[in-house]
């Protein structure tokens, strides 16, 4: 963590972009550290709030697109090869593909709000050949609130920004409830549209 903080301190926005892009390519760099510390730098007037949000979001989208592309080109075999150590088997890969084919954009959007799968979700989207324009749109919509939340919280906490790491369970719970509520609302909205037809 100290190396990451030092990198962000020394290289500023460039480091922020690189770290967030890597995190969204499934490199294990917690966004709570990257964006939380970026928020702290905002509180110290080293970073500015909106440029931080824009760069963090743009980097997240760039990393997600690379993951999507790897899933698109590498396919199911790529996922099996690179997730074997994590215990993700063929059945789960097929289930993920079916999830995207059935629910499409809402799976991309809500997935971006869920710690643990938010960066991983791009790979099965690519494998499922989910349409790129929709993938980009839902990735943007899902990435912005996550970025704003962590940067703003880091700014408010100031020197205590590392509390973000201590409250990861609470953040995850809020995220799951938010994503779940959106998914349920979307389901009933889709159902009402079908009845109207």
N, C-alpha and C positions, 0 to 999 in steps of 0.2 A: 504493500500500500504506500509506503514511504517513497518508493521509486516512482510510482504513478503520480503522487502529489508533487514530487520534485519536477517531473516531466511537464505537468500542467503549469506549475509556477514559472518554469524557465521558458517554455515555448508558447504559452498563452493559447490563443484561439486555434492555432495550428494543431497543438497537442489535443485540444478539445475535440476537434474534428477527427483526428486520427483515432483517438480512444473510443469515441462513440461509433465510428464506422466499424472498428474491430469488434466492439461489443455486439453490434448488430449482425456481425458475421459469425456469431456464436463462439467468439474468443471469450473465455471466462474473466471478464473485467466488469465488476458490478457497476451498473449505471448510478446506483446510489452514491458511490464514491465519486465518480466522474462529475455528475451533475450537482451533487451535494456540495462538493468542493468548489465547483464553478459558481454556485450560489454564494458561497462564502466569499469568493473573490469579487463578486458583485457588491456584497456588503462592504468590502474594503475599497470599492471604487477602482479596482484593478480591471475588472470586466464590467461591461455595461449589460443591463438586463436583456433588452431585446436582441442585440447582436448575439448574445449567448444562446437565447432561445432559437434564433434562426440557424445558427451554426450547428447547435446540438441536434436540431430537427433534420437539417439537411444531411448531416453525417449519418444519422439513424436511417434515413431513407436510402442513402448511398449504400450503406452496409447491408440493408435489407434487400436491395436490388441485386447485389452480388450473391447473397444467399439464395435468392429466388432463381437466379441464373444457374447457380450450381445445381439446384434441384431440378431445374428444367433440362439441363444438358446431361447431368450425371444420372438422373432418374433414381429408381428404387435401389439399384445396386450401390449408388453413391451413399445413400442414407444408411443402408445396411453396413457398409464398410466403415463409415465414420461414426456410427452410433452404437456399434456392437458392445463397446465397453460400458455404455450407459444403460444397457439392458433393453433397448428399444428393438423389438423383434418385428418380423415380417407382418404379423397380424395387425400390430399397431400402425405400421406404415400404410397398410391397406385401409384401415379404419380412418386414418388421417386423410388419405386421398378421397375416400367416400364422403368424409365430413365437408371437404372443400367443394366437392361436386354437388352436394346437397344444399349447403348453406351459403356457399360463396363468400361474398363480401363481409357478412356479419362475423364469419369465423376469423377473417383477417383482422377486422376492426377490434372485436372483443379480445382477440389473442394479444394484440399490442398492449392491452391494459393489464395483462396478467403476468406477474413476476414468475420467472421460471420457464415460461413458454413464449414470452413476448418476442424474443430474438429468434427462437427456434422455429416459429410459425412460418417463416418465409420459405424454408426448405420444402415442406409438404405442399405449399401453395405452388411452387415451381414444378414439383413432381406431378401435381394434379393439372398442370397446364392452365391454371387459373388466368383469365385474361389480364394482360399486363396493365392496361389503363385503369381497370378497376382495382387491381392490386395496389398500384401506386396511390390512387385516391384514398382507399381505406387505410393504407399504411400512414399516409399523411395525417388523416383525421385521427387515427389512433396514437400516433407518435407525439403530436403537439401537446395534448393534455398531460401526458406522462412527463414530458420535458419541462413544461411550465411548472408542474407540481413539485418536482424535485429541485429545480433551480430556485423557485420562490421559497420553498421550505428551507433550503440551504442558506438563502439570503436572510430570512427571518431568524434562523437559529444562530447565524454568525459564527463565532468561535466554537459554538456547540454543535456545528453541522454534523459531526460524527454520530449524534443521536439518531440520525437516519438509519445507521447500521444496527443500532440497538432495537429499533422498532420495526424491523423488517417484517415480522409476523403481522403486526397491526396494519402496516402498509399493504401487505398481501391480502389481508382480510377485506380491507376497504376496496381494493382493486377487484377481488373476486365478486363482492357484492355489487359493485358498479357494473362490471362486465355481465354478470348474471341478470341484473335488472334490464340492461340494454337488450340482451339476447331474448328475454321473455317478452319485452315490449315489441321487439322486431317480429317475433313469432306471431303474436296476436294481430299485429298490423298486417302481416302477410296473409293471415287467415281471413281477416275482415275484407281484404282486397279480393280474395278468391270468391267470397260470398257475394260481393257486389257484382261480380261478373256473372 
